[in-house]
């Protein structure tokens, strides 16, 4: 991939989304962008580059970001964080919020929806008795419009439901739809999907949350952007709330009110 074209697209994406692509990712970018260029009617990637360098429309910028966003996810990814949510975090939050009777959860960078739906499944299966008198909401956001479209539809193929989803949940909370599986309305109703660029958290998100999951996302940001995004997420975590990163991640900042807690194989960060 031509260095000038690589620098143009990586600079564009980093400025718009915070996602930083290092040297060594040329082949990945080139193959994805070439496919997008041809789908939009351009001869090749160079033709696409020459055109948008002169006139870049917001819709095309969104398509570029969408194309270059990594959307790897699956139900109950890593398993142990969800065991911790079930056994430790949700029981604690329901007890703490017994006066307000409101529990708010945020799945930041939710991709195609498996993470927030996994939490919704846990709540329906093990905490349904709280739903009659508590307001439980799961806010799920992503920067990829195509991922959000799939998440809202709640339809997954056989391979997707085979990845991490217990068969008992599949039978109880999904219905077969041709060769695919459609998730139950009860599961979908607990989740609200919205488009959100994590660079805009401090200006766009006005509510606070009791549990925030931001897993395998910060690793794609430069150090400065990582710090800024983490700070803005931590600011909207309620006191007594929990923050979960990916299994191999550590917080980029050490906040004064942050307490590290370990439950089995899961490390969570508690806002004291």
WOHU-V56074 format. One line per field, one symbol per residue. burial: 1 if it has 16 or more other ideal C-beta (glycine too) atoms within 10 Angstrom, else 0. A space follows every 10 residues. Layout:
burial->???
//
This chain:
burial->1000110011 0111011111 1000000011 0111011000 0100100110 0100000000 1111111110 0011111100 1111110111 0111001000 0011111111 1111111111 1111001001 0001010111 1111001101 1001110001 1001100011 0011000000 1011001101 1010010110 1000100011 1111111101 1000110111 0111011100 1111110010 1100100000 0000011111 10
//
